[in-house]
Amino acid sequence: MLHHLIPDASTLAAFVRQPRHLRAGMRYALAVRHFPAIKKPKKLTTIPPDDEFRHISFTYAVIALSARIARAGHGLTRRKYIAFRAGFPLRDGVCGKVRHLFRLACEDKTPLAHYIVQIEQLFPERADLYSEFLDRLFGIATADGGLGEEEELLLQHIANSLALTPWQYATIHARHLGKPSAHKQLGVARNSPANTIKKRYHQLMREFHPDRMGSQQLSPELELLLQLRSSQISQAYRQLTGHAV
């Protein structure tokens, strides 16, 4: 049952070809050994079996941790805020309040552990969701180019608290500091004509866009994962074509 914690041969080969990404994983593994014991708040006695409650609680935890990353280093910038909105395309009743909630979260002094425990309790043992979440936080941290020491330390703390392994951390690090081209994001060749790129874009959006699921009941976390992937696809398409979507 631990297969998801073990890197496959292709992942290991990629790290060998890109030593700096392997070093990122090693830095993470060494850093967490010196972190103080994580003092997590006591678990909530009960979590109401209410999808709306879970969604709202998860949403604010996401906003709070994103704001903490965005204000680290040289502080909040327009690019970091845009990266937050692009990485977490929040919708429904919360959407109109996101800017206000983000501003409040930037002043929030609540310990990181509070929101991490909230995420873990709302969606326990969801390594896939935790990895996607850390990936979005990396997108915010690197929005101005590069990754500062303070931002990386925060990311390491969050990854460690969510029990992500060094290779999982290094894989996400590689995506943002050795970003794949837009062509790779869409899975098309560099010399692909415009009509091929457009066809591939529509194909991927049919597969990943939440609205394509019609009347199917989607869990909040699955809907979020679909939103994140469709956001990536749209960004790659805009980069290749210059067309808004």
C-alpha positions in Angstrom: 0.0 0.0 0.0 3.0 2.3 0.1 3.7 2.2 -3.6 2.8 5.9 -4.0 5.7 6.8 -1.7 8.3 5.1 -3.8 9.6 6.8 -6.9 9.5 4.8 -10.1 12.5 4.2 -12.4 11.6 7.1 -14.7 11.4 9.6 -11.8 14.8 8.4 -10.5 16.3 8.7 -14.0 14.9 12.3 -14.3 16.6 13.2 -11.0 19.9 11.8 -12.1 19.7 14.0 -15.3 18.8 17.0 -13.2 21.0 17.0 -10.1 19.6 20.3 -8.8 16.2 18.8 -8.4 17.7 15.8 -6.6 19.5 18.3 -4.3 16.2 19.9 -3.5 14.9 16.6 -2.3 18.0 16.0 -0.3 17.8 19.5 1.3 14.2 18.8 2.2 15.1 15.5 3.8 18.0 17.1 5.8 16.0 20.1 6.8 13.0 18.2 8.3 15.4 16.3 10.6 16.1 19.6 12.3 12.6 20.9 12.5 11.1 21.1 16.0 8.4 18.5 16.7 5.2 19.6 15.0 2.8 20.7 17.7 -0.6 20.1 16.1 -3.8 21.3 17.7 -6.0 18.7 19.2 -8.3 17.1 16.7 -11.8 18.4 16.5 -14.2 16.1 18.3 -16.5 15.9 15.3 -16.6 17.1 11.7 -20.1 17.6 10.6 -20.9 15.3 7.6 -21.9 18.4 5.6 -20.3 18.9 2.2 -20.8 22.7 2.3 -19.1 22.9 5.7 -16.2 20.8 4.4 -15.9 22.9 1.3 -15.9 26.2 3.1 -13.5 25.0 5.8 -11.1 23.6 3.2 -11.3 26.8 1.1 -10.3 29.1 3.9 -7.5 26.8 4.9 -6.2 27.0 1.3 -6.5 30.8 1.3 -4.8 31.1 4.7 -1.8 29.0 3.8 -1.6 30.6 0.3 -1.5 34.1 1.9 1.3 33.0 4.3 3.4 31.8 1.3 2.6 35.0 -0.7 3.7 37.4 2.0 6.9 35.5 2.7 10.3 36.7 1.4 9.9 40.2 -0.2 6.2 40.3 0.6 3.0 40.1 -1.4 3.2 41.2 -5.0 0.7 41.4 -7.8 2.2 38.4 -9.5 1.9 36.3 -6.4 -1.7 37.3 -6.0 -2.4 36.5 -9.6 -0.7 33.1 -9.2 -3.0 32.4 -6.2 -6.1 33.2 -8.2 -4.9 31.2 -11.2 -3.9 28.2 -9.1 -7.0 28.1 -7.0 -10.0 29.1 -9.2 -12.4 29.1 -6.3 -16.1 29.4 -7.2 -19.6 29.3 -5.8 -20.6 31.7 -2.9 -17.0 32.1 -1.8 -15.7 33.5 -5.2 -16.9 37.1 -4.7 -15.3 37.2 -1.2 -11.9 35.7 -2.1 -10.1 39.0 -2.3 -11.4 40.1 1.1 -10.6 36.7 2.7 -7.1 36.8 1.2 -6.5 40.2 2.6 -7.7 39.1 6.1 -5.5 36.0 5.8 -2.5 38.1 5.1 -2.9 39.5 8.6 -3.8 36.2 10.2 -1.3 35.1 13.0 -2.8 31.6 13.4 -0.1 28.9 13.4 0.3 27.0 10.2 -0.4 23.8 12.0 -4.0 24.8 12.6 -4.8 24.9 8.9 -2.7 21.9 8.1 -4.6 19.8 10.6 -7.9 21.2 9.2 -7.0 20.0 5.8 -5.9 16.6 7.1 -9.1 16.1 9.1 -11.4 17.2 6.3 -9.7 15.0 3.7 -7.6 12.4 5.6 -4.9 10.3 3.9 -5.2 12.1 0.6 -1.6 12.2 -0.6 -2.8 13.1 -4.1 -4.7 16.2 -2.8 -1.8 17.2 -0.5 0.7 17.0 -3.5 -1.6 19.1 -5.7 -2.0 21.6 -2.9 1.8 22.0 -2.4 2.2 22.3 -6.2 -0.1 25.4 -6.1 1.7 26.9 -3.2 5.0 26.5 -5.1 3.3 28.3 -8.0 2.7 31.3 -5.7 6.1 31.2 -4.1 7.9 31.2 -7.5 5.6 33.7 -9.2 8.2 36.5 -9.1 11.0 34.1 -10.4 13.1 31.8 -8.3 12.5 30.6 -4.8 13.7 32.5 -1.7 15.0 30.9 1.5 12.0 31.9 3.6 9.5 30.6 1.0 11.3 27.3 0.7 11.5 26.9 4.5 7.7 27.4 4.7 7.1 25.0 1.9 9.3 22.4 3.5 7.4 22.8 6.8 4.0 22.4 5.1 5.2 19.4 3.0 6.6 17.7 6.1 3.4 18.3 8.1 1.5 16.6 5.3 3.9 13.7 5.4 5.1 14.2 1.8 8.3 12.4 1.0 11.6 13.9 -0.3 11.0 12.6 -3.8 7.5 14.0 -3.9 8.8 17.4 -2.7 11.6 17.3 -5.3 9.2 16.4 -8.1 7.1 19.4 -7.3 10.2 21.6 -7.0 11.3 20.4 -10.4 8.0 21.4 -12.0 8.4 25.0 -10.9 12.1 25.6 -11.1 12.6 23.6 -14.2 9.1 24.1 -15.6 8.0 21.9 -18.5 7.2 23.9 -21.7 3.7 24.7 -22.6 4.0 22.1 -25.4 4.7 19.4 -22.8 1.8 20.6 -20.7 -0.5 20.0 -23.6 1.3 16.9 -24.9 2.0 18.3 -28.4 5.2 18.6 -30.4 7.0 21.9 -30.7 6.3 22.2 -34.4 2.6 21.4 -34.0 0.4 23.7 -36.2 -2.2 25.9 -34.5 -5.2 23.6 -35.4 -3.4 20.6 -33.7 -2.8 22.7 -30.6 -6.4 23.8 -30.6 -7.7 20.3 -31.0 -5.6 19.0 -28.2 -6.7 21.8 -25.9 -10.3 21.0 -26.5 -9.7 17.3 -26.0 -8.0 17.9 -22.6 -10.7 20.3 -21.5 -13.4 17.8 -22.3 -11.5 15.4 -20.1 -10.7 17.6 -17.1 -13.1 20.6 -17.0 -15.5 20.2 -14.0 -18.4 21.6 -16.0 -18.0 18.7 -18.5 -19.2 16.4 -15.8 -22.7 17.6 -16.1 -25.1 16.4 -13.4 -22.6 14.0 -11.8 -22.1 14.6 -8.1 -18.4 15.5 -7.6 -16.8 15.6 -4.2 -15.3 19.0 -3.3 -11.7 17.7 -3.5 -12.2 16.1 -6.9 -13.8 19.2 -8.2 -10.8 21.2 -7.0 -8.3 18.8 -8.6 -10.2 19.1 -11.9 -10.2 22.9 -11.6 -6.4 22.9 -11.0 -5.7 20.7 -14.0 -8.0 22.7 -16.3 -6.3 25.9 -15.2 -2.9 24.5 -16.2 -4.2 23.5 -19.6 -5.7 26.9 -20.2 -2.4 28.7 -19.2 -0.4 26.5 -21.6 -2.8 27.1 -24.4 -2.7 30.9 -23.9 1.1 30.8 -23.8 1.2 28.9 -27.2 -1.5 30.8 -29.0 -1.8 34.2 -27.3 -5.6 33.6 -27.3 -7.8 34.1 -24.3 -9.9 31.1 -23.3 
